[in-house]
Amino acid sequence: MIKRRILFLGSALLAAAFTLPAFAAFDIAELMNDLAQHKGGRAKFVEKKYIALLDKPVIATGEMNYIAPDRLENAR
């Protein structure tokens, strides 16, 4: 589940890096279609997850790589 969230977050960051509007509503297929028009790229991310039982957020960081036309991977 966390990997999916990281993948989604990375996808969103890559989309922003390629100057797609941040407010655009699209699904993963549309995102990958748009990304396929670019050679590739990298995006760093930070995810903070708040859990009621913990007094501090759980923080995940990393870097996502996009390799055209359809590969998105975690580069940890």
N, CA, C and O atoms as a GROMACS GRO file, in nm:
protein
  304
    1MET      N    1   0.082  -0.119   0.000
    1MET     CA    2   0.000   0.000   0.000
    1MET      C    3   0.087   0.125   0.000
    1MET      O    4   0.059   0.221  -0.072
    2ILE      N    5   0.192   0.124   0.080
    2ILE     CA    6   0.281   0.241   0.085
    2ILE      C    7   0.351   0.258  -0.050
    2ILE      O    8   0.370   0.370  -0.097
    3LYS      N    9   0.390   0.146  -0.114
    3LYS     CA   10   0.454   0.156  -0.244
    3LYS      C   11   0.362   0.220  -0.347
    3LYS      O   12   0.406   0.299  -0.430
    4ARG      N   13   0.232   0.185  -0.341
    4ARG     CA   14   0.136   0.246  -0.434
    4ARG      C   15   0.125   0.395  -0.410
    4ARG      O   16   0.121   0.474  -0.504
    5ARG      N   17   0.121   0.433  -0.283
    5ARG     CA   18   0.111   0.576  -0.251
    5ARG      C   19   0.235   0.650  -0.297
    5ARG      O   20   0.226   0.761  -0.349
    6ILE      N   21   0.352   0.588  -0.278
    6ILE     CA   22   0.476   0.649  -0.322
    6ILE      C   23   0.478   0.661  -0.474
    6ILE      O   24   0.518   0.764  -0.528
    7LEU      N   25   0.434   0.556  -0.541
    7LEU     CA   26   0.427   0.558  -0.687
    7LEU      C   27   0.335   0.669  -0.735
    7LEU      O   28   0.369   0.743  -0.828
    8PHE      N   29   0.218   0.681  -0.672
    8PHE     CA   30   0.124   0.786  -0.712
    8PHE      C   31   0.183   0.924  -0.685
    8PHE      O   32   0.175   1.013  -0.769
    9LEU      N   33   0.244   0.939  -0.567
    9LEU     CA   34   0.304   1.068  -0.534
    9LEU      C   35   0.416   1.102  -0.630
    9LEU      O   36   0.428   1.216  -0.676
   10GLY      N   37   0.499   1.004  -0.661
   10GLY     CA   38   0.607   1.025  -0.757
   10GLY      C   39   0.554   1.064  -0.894
   10GLY      O   40   0.609   1.151  -0.961
   11SER      N   41   0.447   0.998  -0.934
   11SER     CA   42   0.384   1.031  -1.062
   11SER      C   43   0.337   1.175  -1.064
   11SER      O   44   0.357   1.247  -1.162
   12ALA      N   45   0.275   1.216  -0.957
   12ALA     CA   46   0.226   1.353  -0.949
   12ALA      C   47   0.342   1.453  -0.952
   12ALA      O   48   0.332   1.558  -1.016
   13LEU      N   49   0.451   1.421  -0.882
   13LEU     CA   50   0.566   1.510  -0.883
   13LEU      C   51   0.630   1.518  -1.021
   13LEU      O   52   0.671   1.626  -1.065
   14LEU      N   53   0.639   1.405  -1.089
   14LEU     CA   54   0.694   1.407  -1.224
   14LEU      C   55   0.605   1.490  -1.317
   14LEU      O   56   0.655   1.564  -1.401
   15ALA      N   57   0.476   1.476  -1.301
   15ALA     CA   58   0.384   1.554  -1.384
   15ALA      C   59   0.406   1.703  -1.360
   15ALA      O   60   0.408   1.782  -1.454
   16ALA      N   61   0.423   1.740  -1.235
   16ALA     CA   62   0.448   1.881  -1.203
   16ALA      C   63   0.582   1.927  -1.262
   16ALA      O   64   0.595   2.040  -1.309
   17ALA      N   65   0.681   1.839  -1.258
   17ALA     CA   66   0.812   1.873  -1.313
   17ALA      C   67   0.806   1.898  -1.463
   17ALA      O   68   0.887   1.974  -1.516
   18PHE      N   69   0.712   1.836  -1.530
   18PHE     CA   70   0.697   1.854  -1.674
   18PHE      C   71   0.596   1.962  -1.706
   18PHE      O   72   0.543   1.966  -1.817
   19THR      N   73   0.568   2.048  -1.613
   19THR     CA   74   0.481   2.166  -1.626
   19THR      C   75   0.337   2.134  -1.658
   19THR      O   76   0.268   2.214  -1.722
   20LEU      N   77   0.289   2.018  -1.616
   20LEU     CA   78   0.147   1.992  -1.626
   20LEU      C   79   0.078   2.069  -1.515
   20LEU      O   80   0.134   2.082  -1.406
   21PRO      N   81  -0.040   2.119  -1.537
   21PRO     CA   82  -0.109   2.193  -1.431
   21PRO      C   83  -0.129   2.108  -1.307
   21PRO      O   84  -0.173   1.993  -1.317
   22ALA      N   85  -0.098   2.162  -1.190
   22ALA     CA   86  -0.109   2.088  -1.066
   22ALA      C   87  -0.254   2.054  -1.032
   22ALA      O   88  -0.279   1.957  -0.960
   23PHE      N   89  -0.347   2.131  -1.081
   23PHE     CA   90  -0.488   2.109  -1.047
   23PHE      C   91  -0.559   2.017  -1.145
   23PHE      O   92  -0.678   1.989  -1.128
   24ALA      N   93  -0.490   1.969  -1.247
   24ALA     CA   94  -0.554   1.884  -1.348
   24ALA      C   95  -0.597   1.751  -1.286
   24ALA      O   96  -0.523   1.690  -1.210
   25ALA      N   97  -0.718   1.708  -1.320
   25ALA     CA   98  -0.769   1.580  -1.272
   25ALA      C   99  -0.756   1.478  -1.384
   25ALA      O  100  -0.820   1.490  -1.488
   26PHE      N  101  -0.672   1.376  -1.362
   26PHE     CA  102  -0.656   1.272  -1.462
   26PHE      C  103  -0.619   1.143  -1.392
   26PHE      O  104  -0.576   1.143  -1.277
   27ASP      N  105  -0.636   1.031  -1.462
   27ASP     CA  106  -0.602   0.902  -1.402
   27ASP      C  107  -0.460   0.862  -1.444
   27ASP      O  108  -0.394   0.934  -1.519
   28ILE      N  109  -0.416   0.747  -1.396
   28ILE     CA  110  -0.278   0.704  -1.422
   28ILE      C  111  -0.253   0.681  -1.570
   28ILE      O  112  -0.142   0.707  -1.619
   29ALA      N  113  -0.352   0.632  -1.645
   29ALA     CA  114  -0.335   0.609  -1.788
   29ALA      C  115  -0.310   0.740  -1.861
   29ALA      O  116  -0.224   0.748  -1.949
   30GLU      N  117  -0.384   0.843  -1.825
   30GLU     CA  118  -0.364   0.974  -1.887
   30GLU      C  119  -0.227   1.032  -1.849
   30GLU      O  120  -0.160   1.093  -1.931
   31LEU      N  121  -0.188   1.012  -1.723
   31LEU     CA  122  -0.058   1.059  -1.678
   31LEU      C  123   0.053   0.993  -1.759
   31LEU      O  124   0.143   1.061  -1.808
   32MET      N  125   0.048   0.861  -1.772
   32MET     CA  126   0.152   0.790  -1.846
   32MET      C  127   0.151   0.830  -1.994
   32MET      O  128   0.256   0.837  -2.057
   33ASN      N  129   0.033   0.857  -2.048
   33ASN     CA  130   0.023   0.906  -2.186
   33ASN      C  131   0.095   1.039  -2.202
   33ASN      O  132   0.170   1.058  -2.298
   34ASP      N  133   0.072   1.130  -2.108
   34ASP     CA  134   0.138   1.260  -2.113
   34ASP      C  135   0.289   1.246  -2.094
   34ASP      O  136   0.367   1.312  -2.164
   35LEU      N  137   0.329   1.162  -2.001
   35LEU     CA  138   0.471   1.144  -1.975
   35LEU      C  139   0.543   1.079  -2.093
   35LEU      O  140   0.662   1.104  -2.114
   36ALA      N  141   0.473   0.997  -2.170
   36ALA     CA  142   0.533   0.929  -2.284
   36ALA      C  143   0.586   1.028  -2.388
   36ALA      O  144   0.667   0.991  -2.473
   37GLN      N  145   0.540   1.151  -2.383
   37GLN     CA  146   0.584   1.253  -2.477
   37GLN      C  147   0.719   1.314  -2.438
   37GLN      O  148   0.774   1.396  -2.511
   38HIS      N  149   0.773   1.274  -2.323
   38HIS     CA  150   0.901   1.326  -2.273
   38HIS      C  151   1.005   1.214  -2.269
   38HIS      O  152   0.970   1.097  -2.261
   39LYS      N  153   1.131   1.251  -2.275
   39LYS     CA  154   1.238   1.152  -2.275
   39LYS      C  155   1.254   1.084  -2.140
   39LYS      O  156   1.291   0.966  -2.134
   40GLY      N  157   1.227   1.153  -2.034
   40GLY     CA  158   1.243   1.098  -1.900
   40GLY      C  159   1.270   1.207  -1.800
   40GLY      O  160   1.274   1.325  -1.833
   41GLY      N  161   1.288   1.165  -1.676
   41GLY     CA  162   1.316   1.263  -1.573
   41GLY      C  163   1.322   1.200  -1.436
   41GLY      O  164   1.295   1.080  -1.419
   42ARG      N  165   1.356   1.280  -1.338
   42ARG     CA  166   1.366   1.237  -1.199
   42ARG      C  167   1.293   1.337  -1.111
   42ARG      O  168   1.286   1.456  -1.142
   43ALA      N  169   1.238   1.287  -1.002
   43ALA     CA  170   1.173   1.376  -0.905
   43ALA      C  171   1.195   1.320  -0.766
   43ALA      O  172   1.175   1.201  -0.741
   44LYS      N  173   1.236   1.406  -0.676
   44LYS     CA  174   1.249   1.367  -0.536
   44LYS      C  175   1.114   1.389  -0.468
   44LYS      O  176   1.038   1.478  -0.508
   45PHE      N  177   1.085   1.310  -0.366
   45PHE     CA  178   0.958   1.326  -0.296
   45PHE      C  179   0.976   1.305  -0.146
   45PHE      O  180   1.071   1.241  -0.100
   46VAL      N  181   0.882   1.363  -0.072
   46VAL     CA  182   0.871   1.344   0.073
   46VAL      C  183   0.725   1.316   0.101
   46VAL      O  184   0.638   1.394   0.063
   47GLU      N  185   0.698   1.206   0.169
   47GLU     CA  186   0.562   1.172   0.206
   47GLU      C  187   0.553   1.169   0.358
   47GLU      O  188   0.633   1.102   0.424
   48LYS      N  189   0.457   1.241   0.413
   48LYS     CA  190   0.432   1.239   0.557
   48LYS      C  191   0.298   1.171   0.580
   48LYS      O  192   0.195   1.213   0.526
   49LYS      N  193   0.300   1.066   0.661
   49LYS     CA  194   0.177   0.993   0.691
   49LYS      C  195   0.148   1.010   0.840
   49LYS      O  196   0.231   0.978   0.924
   50TYR      N  197   0.030   1.062   0.870
   50TYR     CA  198  -0.010   1.085   1.008
   50TYR      C  199  -0.096   0.969   1.057
   50TYR      O  200  -0.198   0.936   0.996
   51ILE      N  201  -0.053   0.909   1.166
   51ILE     CA  202  -0.124   0.795   1.224
   51ILE      C  203  -0.165   0.834   1.366
   51ILE      O  204  -0.082   0.883   1.443
   52ALA      N  205  -0.290   0.814   1.399
   52ALA     CA  206  -0.346   0.860   1.527
   52ALA      C  207  -0.269   0.806   1.648
   52ALA      O  208  -0.260   0.874   1.750
   53LEU      N  209  -0.215   0.686   1.638
   53LEU     CA  210  -0.145   0.626   1.751
   53LEU      C  211  -0.005   0.680   1.773
   53LEU      O  212   0.055   0.655   1.878
   54LEU      N  213   0.049   0.754   1.677
   54LEU     CA  214   0.185   0.806   1.686
   54LEU      C  215   0.184   0.956   1.711
   54LEU      O  216   0.094   1.027   1.666
   55ASP      N  217   0.285   1.004   1.784
   55ASP     CA  218   0.292   1.147   1.812
   55ASP      C  219   0.366   1.224   1.703
   55ASP      O  220   0.362   1.347   1.702
   56LYS      N  221   0.433   1.154   1.612
   56LYS     CA  222   0.503   1.218   1.501
   56LYS      C  223   0.462   1.148   1.371
   56LYS      O  224   0.426   1.030   1.373
   57PRO      N  225   0.467   1.219   1.259
   57PRO     CA  226   0.432   1.154   1.132
   57PRO      C  227   0.540   1.055   1.089
   57PRO      O  228   0.657   1.069   1.125
   58VAL      N  229   0.499   0.955   1.014
   58VAL     CA  230   0.593   0.862   0.951
   58VAL      C  231   0.636   0.927   0.820
   58VAL      O  232   0.551   0.962   0.738
   59ILE      N  233   0.766   0.944   0.801
   59ILE     CA  234   0.816   1.016   0.685
   59ILE      C  235   0.889   0.919   0.592
   59ILE      O  236   0.978   0.845   0.635
   60ALA      N  237   0.851   0.922   0.466
   60ALA     CA  238   0.917   0.842   0.362
   60ALA      C  239   0.972   0.939   0.258
   60ALA      O  240   0.903   1.031   0.216
   61THR      N  241   1.096   0.918   0.217
   61THR     CA  242   1.157   1.002   0.115
   61THR      C  243   1.217   0.914   0.007
   61THR      O  244   1.242   0.796   0.029
   62GLY      N  245   1.240   0.971  -0.107
   62GLY     CA  246   1.302   0.895  -0.214
   62GLY      C  247   1.307   0.974  -0.342
   62GLY      O  248   1.288   1.096  -0.345
   63GLU      N  249   1.334   0.901  -0.448
   63GLU     CA  250   1.342   0.961  -0.580
   63GLU      C  251   1.276   0.867  -0.680
   63GLU      O  252   1.297   0.746  -0.676
   64MET      N  253   1.196   0.925  -0.768
   64MET     CA  254   1.130   0.848  -0.874
   64MET      C  255   1.198   0.879  -1.006
   64MET      O  256   1.233   0.994  -1.034
   65ASN      N  257   1.216   0.775  -1.088
   65ASN     CA  258   1.271   0.791  -1.222
   65ASN      C  259   1.164   0.758  -1.323
   65ASN      O  260   1.091   0.660  -1.308
   66TYR      N  261   1.153   0.841  -1.426
   66TYR     CA  262   1.063   0.812  -1.536
   66TYR      C  263   1.148   0.786  -1.659
   66TYR      O  264   1.232   0.868  -1.696
   67ILE      N  265   1.125   0.670  -1.723
   67ILE     CA  266   1.194   0.633  -1.845
   67ILE      C  267   1.087   0.615  -1.952
   67ILE      O  268   1.001   0.528  -1.941
   68ALA      N  269   1.093   0.699  -2.054
   68ALA     CA  270   0.991   0.696  -2.159
   68ALA      C  271   0.992   0.561  -2.231
   68ALA      O  272   1.098   0.501  -2.244
   69PRO      N  273   0.881   0.513  -2.276
   69PRO     CA  274   0.751   0.578  -2.275
   69PRO      C  275   0.664   0.540  -2.156
   69PRO      O  276   0.564   0.608  -2.130
   70ASP      N  277   0.698   0.433  -2.081
   70ASP     CA  278   0.601   0.385  -1.982
   70ASP      C  279   0.661   0.326  -1.856
   70ASP      O  280   0.596   0.242  -1.792
   71ARG      N  281   0.779   0.364  -1.818
   71ARG     CA  282   0.840   0.305  -1.699
   71ARG      C  283   0.859   0.410  -1.590
   71ARG      O  284   0.923   0.513  -1.612
   72LEU      N  285   0.804   0.382  -1.475
   72LEU     CA  286   0.815   0.469  -1.358
   72LEU      C  287   0.866   0.383  -1.245
   72LEU      O  288   0.803   0.283  -1.209
   73GLU      N  289   0.981   0.420  -1.188
   73GLU     CA  290   1.040   0.335  -1.085
   73GLU      C  291   1.093   0.417  -0.968
   73GLU      O  292   1.127   0.535  -0.981
   74ASN      N  293   1.097   0.352  -0.853
   74ASN     CA  294   1.152   0.409  -0.733
   74ASN      C  295   1.301   0.390  -0.736
   74ASN      O  296   1.348   0.278  -0.753
   75ALA      N  297   1.378   0.498  -0.720
   75ALA     CA  298   1.523   0.491  -0.733
   75ALA      C  299   1.593   0.495  -0.598
   75ALA      O  300   1.703   0.550  -0.588
   76ARG      N  301   1.534   0.440  -0.497
   76ARG     CA  302   1.593   0.444  -0.362
   76ARG      C  303   1.729   0.384  -0.357
   76ARG      O  304   1.791   0.380  -0.250
   0.00000   0.00000   0.00000
